[in-house]
Amino acid sequence: MTIRLGKFISFEGVDGAGKSTHLNWFAEALRQRGIEIVMTREPGGTPVGEQLRELVLHQSMQIDTEALLMFAARLEHVEQVIKPALARGAWVISDRFSDASFAYQGGGRGMNIARLEQLERWVCGDFQPDLTLLFDIPVEIAQQRLADARTPDRFEREQAAFFERVRAAYQQRATRYAQRFAVIDAAQTMEQVRARLQGIVDKL
């Protein structure tokens, strides 16, 4: 069992929900309270994880291969970055964690959920974020935002129906694990979202 002195917070949502825009602000709000913050991402966060990220985002592959690579990167991430940071009292903020696998590989790709749960037990055991912020947004708005973004990766190039399934899977996770999820209406204005995040920071 890992001693957890810090807090682990994950940011989730469909591509284009705007979570990355708010992640830096959220981290800075906590830093201003004297908390050491470790910011990281999935897939990625470690040298091995970043190499696997390049494969997953840009190479065509079987669905099972994609899921296995995601969890392989996650194993390195948890053991090399997240747990050591928490053990020394730092707070970890990750752009995605295992909920993303259930949303994207499970909901989006249609992979068997029981198989994903088996992988999660193997890689994470009972290790989960203390808090997951889900940036929920209608798919059409998210896609409008993505249209103005960088060159899309192979997930961002998916059709609207794929993201509808991803969003639905996230909503199901938020209902099932309501004790650790905070759902944020990401279709609101920047000011409204920031006000909601400020309230969460104050409670933390």
C-alpha positions as CSV (number, residue, x, y, z in Angstrom):
1,M,0.0,0.0,0.0
2,T,1.4,3.4,-1.0
3,I,1.3,6.2,1.6
4,R,-0.5,9.1,0.0
5,L,0.3,12.5,1.6
6,G,-0.6,14.6,-1.4
7,K,-3.8,14.7,-3.5
8,F,-4.2,13.2,-7.0
9,I,-6.5,15.2,-9.3
10,S,-7.4,14.1,-12.9
11,F,-8.9,16.3,-15.7
12,E,-11.1,14.4,-18.1
13,G,-13.4,15.3,-21.1
14,V,-13.8,14.8,-24.8
15,D,-11.3,16.5,-27.1
16,G,-12.2,20.1,-27.5
17,A,-13.9,20.4,-24.0
18,G,-11.3,23.0,-23.0
19,K,-9.9,21.1,-20.0
20,S,-6.3,21.8,-21.0
21,T,-7.1,25.6,-21.0
22,H,-8.2,25.5,-17.4
23,L,-5.6,23.0,-16.1
24,N,-2.7,25.5,-15.8
25,W,-5.0,28.0,-14.1
26,F,-6.2,25.4,-11.6
27,A,-2.6,24.4,-10.8
28,E,-1.5,28.0,-10.3
29,A,-4.4,28.6,-8.0
30,L,-3.2,25.7,-5.8
31,R,0.4,26.8,-6.0
32,Q,-0.6,30.2,-4.6
33,R,-1.7,28.4,-1.5
34,G,1.8,27.0,-1.0
35,I,1.1,23.5,-2.5
36,E,3.8,21.7,-4.5
37,I,2.1,20.8,-7.8
38,V,3.3,18.1,-10.3
39,M,1.6,18.5,-13.6
40,T,1.6,15.5,-16.0
41,R,-0.5,13.8,-18.7
42,E,-1.7,10.6,-20.2
43,P,-0.6,8.9,-22.3
44,G,2.8,10.2,-21.4
45,G,4.4,11.6,-18.2
46,T,7.5,9.4,-18.5
47,P,10.1,8.9,-21.2
48,V,8.5,5.5,-22.0
49,G,5.0,6.9,-21.8
50,E,5.9,9.8,-24.2
51,Q,7.2,7.3,-26.8
52,L,4.0,5.2,-26.4
53,R,2.0,8.4,-26.7
54,E,3.4,9.0,-30.2
55,L,2.5,5.5,-31.3
56,V,-1.0,5.7,-29.9
57,L,-1.8,9.1,-31.3
58,H,-0.3,8.7,-34.7
59,Q,-0.1,5.0,-35.7
60,S,-3.0,2.8,-36.8
61,M,-3.5,-0.3,-34.6
62,Q,-5.9,-2.8,-33.3
63,I,-8.2,-1.7,-30.5
64,D,-6.7,-4.2,-28.0
65,T,-3.2,-3.0,-28.9
66,E,-4.3,0.6,-28.3
67,A,-5.7,-0.3,-24.9
68,L,-2.6,-2.3,-23.9
69,L,-0.3,0.5,-24.8
70,M,-2.4,3.0,-22.9
71,F,-2.2,0.9,-19.7
72,A,1.5,0.1,-20.3
73,A,2.1,3.9,-20.3
74,R,-0.1,4.2,-17.3
75,L,1.8,1.7,-15.3
76,E,5.1,3.6,-15.8
77,H,3.3,6.8,-15.0
78,V,1.8,5.6,-11.7
79,E,5.0,4.0,-10.4
80,Q,7.5,6.5,-11.7
81,V,5.7,9.8,-11.3
82,I,2.4,9.8,-9.5
83,K,3.0,7.7,-6.4
84,P,6.4,9.1,-5.6
85,A,5.1,12.6,-5.8
86,L,2.1,11.8,-3.6
87,A,4.4,10.1,-1.1
88,R,6.5,13.2,-0.6
89,G,3.4,15.4,-0.1
90,A,3.0,16.9,-3.6
91,W,-0.3,17.2,-5.4
92,V,-0.5,15.6,-8.8
93,I,-2.7,17.0,-11.6
94,S,-2.9,14.7,-14.6
95,D,-4.5,15.6,-18.0
96,R,-6.4,12.3,-18.2
97,F,-6.1,9.0,-16.3
98,S,-7.8,5.6,-16.4
99,D,-11.4,7.0,-16.9
100,A,-10.1,8.1,-20.4
101,S,-9.6,4.4,-21.3
102,F,-13.1,3.5,-20.4
103,A,-14.4,6.6,-22.3
104,Y,-12.2,6.3,-25.5
105,Q,-11.4,2.6,-25.8
106,G,-14.6,1.4,-24.1
107,G,-17.2,4.0,-25.2
108,G,-15.6,5.2,-28.4
109,R,-14.0,2.1,-29.8
110,G,-16.5,-0.3,-28.2
111,M,-14.0,-2.5,-26.4
112,N,-15.3,-4.9,-23.8
113,I,-15.6,-3.1,-20.5
114,A,-14.8,-6.2,-18.4
115,R,-11.5,-6.5,-20.3
116,L,-10.7,-2.9,-19.5
117,E,-11.6,-3.4,-15.8
118,Q,-9.2,-6.4,-15.8
119,L,-6.4,-4.2,-17.1
120,E,-7.2,-1.5,-14.6
121,R,-7.1,-3.9,-11.7
122,W,-3.7,-5.3,-13.0
123,V,-2.1,-1.9,-13.5
124,C,-3.8,0.3,-10.9
125,G,-5.2,-2.0,-8.3
126,D,-7.5,0.2,-6.2
127,F,-5.5,3.3,-7.0
128,Q,-7.7,6.2,-8.3
129,P,-7.7,10.0,-8.2
130,D,-8.9,11.7,-5.1
131,L,-10.9,14.0,-7.4
132,T,-11.8,13.8,-11.1
133,L,-12.9,17.0,-12.9
134,L,-15.0,16.1,-15.9
135,F,-15.4,18.9,-18.5
136,D,-18.7,18.0,-20.1
137,I,-19.7,19.7,-23.3
138,P,-22.0,19.0,-26.3
139,V,-20.0,17.3,-29.1
140,E,-20.9,19.9,-31.7
141,I,-19.4,22.7,-29.6
142,A,-16.3,20.6,-28.9
143,Q,-15.8,20.0,-32.6
144,Q,-16.2,23.6,-33.4
145,R,-13.3,24.4,-31.0
146,L,-11.2,21.6,-32.5
147,A,-11.6,23.0,-36.0
148,D,-9.5,26.0,-35.0
149,A,-6.8,23.9,-33.2
150,R,-3.5,22.3,-34.2
151,T,-3.2,19.5,-36.7
152,P,-5.5,16.8,-35.3
153,D,-4.2,13.4,-34.1
154,R,-6.0,10.2,-35.0
155,F,-8.5,10.5,-32.1
156,E,-9.4,14.1,-32.9
157,R,-10.1,13.1,-36.5
158,E,-12.9,10.7,-35.4
159,Q,-16.5,11.4,-36.4
160,A,-19.1,13.0,-34.1
161,A,-20.7,9.6,-33.4
162,F,-17.4,8.4,-31.8
163,F,-17.3,11.5,-29.5
164,E,-21.0,11.0,-28.6
165,R,-20.1,7.5,-27.3
166,V,-17.0,8.9,-25.5
167,R,-19.1,11.6,-23.8
168,A,-21.8,9.1,-22.8
169,A,-19.2,6.8,-21.3
170,Y,-17.7,9.7,-19.3
171,Q,-21.2,10.6,-18.0
172,Q,-21.7,7.0,-17.0
173,R,-18.4,7.0,-15.1
174,A,-19.3,10.2,-13.4
175,T,-22.6,8.7,-12.2
176,R,-21.1,5.4,-11.1
177,Y,-18.2,7.1,-9.2
178,A,-20.1,10.3,-8.1
179,Q,-18.1,10.5,-4.9
180,R,-14.9,11.4,-6.7
181,F,-16.3,13.2,-9.8
182,A,-17.1,16.9,-10.2
183,V,-18.9,17.6,-13.5
184,I,-18.2,21.0,-15.0
185,D,-20.4,22.5,-17.8
186,A,-17.6,23.3,-20.2
187,A,-20.1,25.0,-22.6
188,Q,-20.3,27.9,-20.2
189,T,-18.2,31.1,-20.6
190,M,-14.6,31.1,-19.4
191,E,-15.6,33.2,-16.4
192,Q,-18.4,30.8,-15.4
193,V,-16.1,27.8,-15.6
194,R,-13.4,29.6,-13.6
195,A,-15.9,30.5,-10.9
196,R,-16.8,26.8,-10.6
197,L,-13.2,25.8,-10.5
198,Q,-12.5,28.5,-7.8
199,G,-15.2,27.0,-5.7
200,I,-13.5,23.6,-6.0
201,V,-10.1,25.0,-5.1
202,D,-11.6,26.7,-2.0
203,K,-13.1,23.3,-0.9
204,L,-9.8,21.5,-1.4
